[in-house]
Amino acid sequence: MRFTKLNGLALAPLLMLLLGAAAAEARTWHVEKDGGGDFAVIQDAVEAAAAGDTIRIGPGRFYEGRIWSFPSGLSAFIRVVILQSDLTLIGAGADETFIGQAEPYEVPQGDHKGIYAGSTLGASRLVVEHLSFENAREGISTWETELVVNHCAFIKCDIAIFYLNHPTSGLFVADSRFEDLARDFEFIYTNWTAQARIERCTFVIGPTTWQTMHASFNNTAQALISDCTFTGGTFGVQVDQHSHCEFTRCVFDQQSIYGLVTALAGSTTIISQSVFRNQGVANLIIEPSCVLHVTNCVYENVSNASIVIERAADVTVNSSDLARGAQYAVKALYRVPGQAPLTFDFTDNYWGTNDPDEIAAMIYDASDHDDTNYTIDFVPYRSASTPVERRSLSEIKRLFR
């Protein structure tokens, strides 16, 4: 049998032909409440679609769903279950297309999801755009599936996005809003994932008696959060369990207890060009193996302290404005058994005064207390405020372009 060897020039037209045929196979499906599209129910369109297809969803509220059972033995009520390896859902706008019921979600309804995408049912990548998710236990829930969310809204869900287990890719959210948590949960939860990127999003928690949090990153190799505002709630964001998170040009405002917490098992938090205001404690770090690095940030109107170090491996805070709480601006509280004395670099900051004795009085550390093995080095310090805009996120973004 004779084989003919094709050179690169001969292969190029063939490859273009094959790629064009593959692209032509992708289809757009339309879902309309009035029956004017291909389907009136989103799940019907999902079951008709193939990998690579797009489903466009018209205006209206889509609340249909059913109980789905999984190989693990668990079951849940889900409105839309993704069955393809790659699918895109696009609504008519976050103020036009709603997935979820109109009435508040109640605990007796059980595990109640807007969209579920998991590898056990064939999903590996899902794109969701211009949709609102309302009144669910979980707005979007995933397992081993890359998730891209753009221009969406999540309103009165217990958890807006529940993201689990993607060792090579992750969660990407941009230009979306998160409002009014239903109970003591959080808008975004990640665990065991390679990366998360959250950009230009607003998070708002109204008055509540529940303990609430905007986001929690767990076992997340790299999370990049930029140009976001976090308003209200008991806590802002928690960085936990071997996670590495970087916050840039963010605003944390009106958290009743903590703005940003670095906790547990070797987590690292890096914060730059951001504002913390109206918290009990703006930043808390609580484990001996954790790291916090802060540059060019503003802390103001804290009732307890700007930064509290319970236990840490390394903390640096530079080129920032620090605010004094009831007594202290910075508190290093505990002696860690077996840990050598550590000195943390807090140089080149503005403390609201030019008097070194007044600054020293704002610091609780090993210099004058024997119940901690941490020393805060604050010399040299700035004599004037750092040039970080305090008033609004838009002004901060203009300043650092």
N, C-alpha and C positions, 0 to 999 in steps of 0.2 A: 504494500500500500504506500502511495506517495503522499507526503505532506507538503503543502506549499507554505513557505515562510512569508508572513506579511510584515512589511516594515511599518514604522510609525506613521508615515504619511498615508499608507493604505488603510491602517486601522482607524485613523481619526474620523473619516466620514461615517464608518460603521458605528463607532462609539457615540457620535453625535446623534445618529439615527436611533440608537437604543435608548439614549438618555431622553430624547424627545418623546419617544413612545411611552417611557415610564412616566414622564411628567404629564402627558396627555391623559393617562389613566386616572390621575387624581381628580376627584369630583367634589363639587360643592353642593350640599344638600340644604334645603330651606325648611325651617319649622315655623309655622304661623298659627296662632291661636284660632284665627277665623277659617282655617282650612284652606287658605290660598296657597300654601306651600306644598312641598312633597309630603310633609307629615304635620300633625297637630301636636304630637307628643315628642319630647326630646329623645327619650329612650328608644322610640321606634326608629328615629333617624340614626342613632348610634348603632343599632343592630343591623341596619341596612348598609352602613358605611364600611369602607375598607381602609386599611392603613394608609396614611397620607392624605385622607380626605378632610374637608372642612365642613362644619355644620354651622350655618348662620341661623340665628334664632331671633325672631321678630319681637315686637313689644308685647308686654303682658306678663302675667304671673303664671309660672309653671310649677305646679305643686304635685303632679302625679308621681307615684312611686310605689314600691312594693317591698316586701321582706325578701332579702337575699341571704342565702346560706352559703358558707364558705367551707373549704376543705378542713379548716381547723375545727369545725363544729360550731363556730360562732355565727350569729345571724344579726342582721341590722336592717332597719327600714332605710332605703336609699332612693333618692329621686332619679339620679342618673348614674349608671355604672358603665365605665369605659371598658370596651372589649377589644380594642385595636392597639397595636404597638405604637402607633403615632396618630394623634387626632387633634384637631383644632376646633374649639367652640368659640363663636363670636356672637355676642348679643347686639342689640340695637343701641345700647348705651346703658351705663350703670343706673341711670334714672328711668330707663324704659323697660328693661328686661330683668325679671326677678325669678330666681329659683328659690323656692321655699314657701312656707305657709304665711298667711297674713297675720295670724294670731301668734302670741309668744309660745316658744317651745317650753314644754313642761317635762320634768324628769320622768314621770310615768310613761312617757312616750318611748323611752328606751334609747338605744344607740341609733341616732337619727341623723342621717348625713344628706348634704346637698348633692355632692359629686364624690364618687369613690373611684380611684384608679390604682390598681394593684397588679403586680407581675403574675400573681396566681391566676388572674383572669385575662392575661395577655397584654396588659398595658406596659409601656416602657417610657413613653413621652406624651405629655398632655400640655396643650397651650389653651389658656382661657383668657378671653378678652371682652371688655365692655359688658360685663354682667354684674348683677347684684345677688348676693346670697343673704337670705334673711331667716331668722328664727329657726335655727338648727342646732343640734348638739355639736356637729362639726360642719362647717361650710364646705370645705374641700378636704378630703382625707386621702392620703396616698401611702403606698407601700412599694418600695423599689421602683419608683417611677419619677423621671425628671418632670418637674412642674414649672411652667412659665405662666405668670399671671400679670396682665397689663390692664390698666384702666378699669379696675373692678371695685366693688364696694362690698363690705361685709358688715352686716348690721344685726345686732342682738343675737349673735350666736354665742354658745358657750365657748367654743374654740373656732376661730375663723379658718385657720389652716393648720392641719395636723399632718406633719411631714416626717416620714420614717424611712430610714434604711436605704440610702443610695450611696454606695461606696466610691463611685467614680464621678457622679454628677451631683445634681441637687435641686435647690429651690431658688427661683428667680422671680422677684415681685417688684413691679415698678408702677408709679403713678396711680396708686390705689389708696382707698380710704377705709379705715376700720373704726367702727363706732359702736358704743354702748354694749359692752359685754353683758351677757345675760346673768352670769353667776360668777363664782370665784374661780375663774379659769384665765385664759390668756388668748390674745388674738393669734399669735404664731407660736407653734411648738415644733422644734426640730430635734431629731435624735438619730445618731449613727448615719451621718451623711457627710459627703466630701466637702460640699460648699453650700452656702446660702448667700444670696445677694439681694438686699432690700434697698430700693432707691426711690426718692421723691414720694414718700408715702406719709399720710397723716393718720395718727392713732389718737382716738379720743375716748376716754372713759368718763361717763357722767357720774354724778353723786350716787353712791351705792353703799349698802351695809356689808357687801361681800368683800373678801380679800381678792384683789384683781391685779393682773400684770399684763403688760403689753406684749412681751415676747420672752421666750426662754430658749436658749441655744444649748443643746446637750450633745456631747460627743460629736461636735461639728468641727471638722478640720479647719475650715476657714469660712467665716461669716463677715461680709463687708456690708455695712449699713451706712448710707450716706443721704444727706439732705432730707432727713425725716424729722417729724415732730411727734413727741410722745406727751400727751396732756392728760392729767388726772390719774386716778388709780391709786392703789396702795403701794405698788412697786412699779418701776419703769421696765427695765430689762434685766434678766439674769443670764450670766455667762457661766456655764456649769459643765463639769465632768469632761475634762480634757478638750475643751473648746477653745478656739482662737478667734476672737471677734475684734473688728476694727470699726470704730464709729467716727465719721467725718461730717462736719457741718450739720450736726443734729441739735435739736432743742429738747430738753427734758424739763417739764414744767408741772408743778402742782401734784407731785406724788406725795402722799401723806406720810410715808415712812422712808423708803429708799428710792433714789433715782436710778442707779445702776449698781448691780451687785455682781462681784466676781467670786464664785463659790466652787469649792470641791475639786479635788483631783487634778491639779496641774493646769488650770485654765489661765488664759492670758487675755487681757482686755487692753486695747490701745485706743485712746480717745484724742482727737485733735479738732480744733476750730469749732468747738461746740459750747453750748450754754446749758448750765444747770441752775434752776431757780425754784424757789418755793417748795423745797423738800424738808423732811426731817433731817436726813443725811443724803447728800448728793451721791457719793460713791462709798461703797462698803466692800472690803476685801477680807475674806474670812478663813482661808485655808493656807497652811504653811508652804504649799507648793505653788501657790497662785502668784500671778504677775499683773501689775497695773502700770501703764505708761500714759501720762497725760501731757499734752503740749498745747499751748495757745488756746486755752479754754477760759470761760468765765463762770464763777460760782457766785450766786447772790441769794440773799434772803433764805438762809437755811436756819432751822430752829435748833438743831443739835450741832452739826459740824459739816464742813464741806467734804472731808474725807475721814473715814474711820477705818483703821487697820487693826483687825483682830489678830490675824496671822497672815504672813506673806513671805514669799521668797525674794521679791524685788518690787519696789515701788519707786517711780520717778514722776515728779510733777514739776514742769518748767514752763516759763513764759506765760503764766496764767494769773488771773485774779482770784484770790481765795477769800471766802466770806467766813466771818466768825458767827458761830451759833450762840447759844445761851452763855457759853464760856469759852469754847475752843473752836478754832478753825480746822485743826488736824488733831486726831486722837489715835495714838498707838497704844492699844489697851493691854495686851496679854503677853506674858512670858511663855514662850514655847519650849517645853522641856527638851534638852538635847540640841537645840538650835543655837548656833553661835550668835553673839551680838551682831546686829546688822545696822548699817547706816543708810538711810534712804535720801536720795537727792531731791530736795525741794528748793533748789536755787533758782534765782532769776524770776521770782514771782512777786506780785504786788499784793500786800496784805492789808492795805487800807491805811497804813501808817509808815513813817520813816524811822520810827523809834525801835531799835533792835530789842529793847527790853519788853516793849509792848508786843512785838511779834513773838518773842519767846513765851510770853504769858498766854498766847493763843495756842500753844502746842503742848500736848500731853505726851511725853516720851521718856526715854531712859535718862535724859539729862537731869531730871529732878524727881523721877519716880522709879522705884526699884521693882515694881510689879510688871515691867515690860523690858524686853531686851532689844527694842528698836529705838534708834536715834534719828531725829529729823534734822538734816543739815539745810538751813535756810539762807545761809550767807554765801554769795552776795544776793541781795534782794532788790527789787525795782522800787523806784520812788514815785512811779506814776502808773496809772492803769494801762493794761495791755490793749492793743487796738482791735478788740473783738466787739462787734456790734451786739448789743443786748436785746434790741427791741423785737426783731422779727426774723424768721428764717429767710425770707426773701432778701433782707438786707445783709444777712450773713453770707448768703450765696453770692451776692454782688461783690462783697468785700474780698472774697477769696478766689474770684475767677482769674 
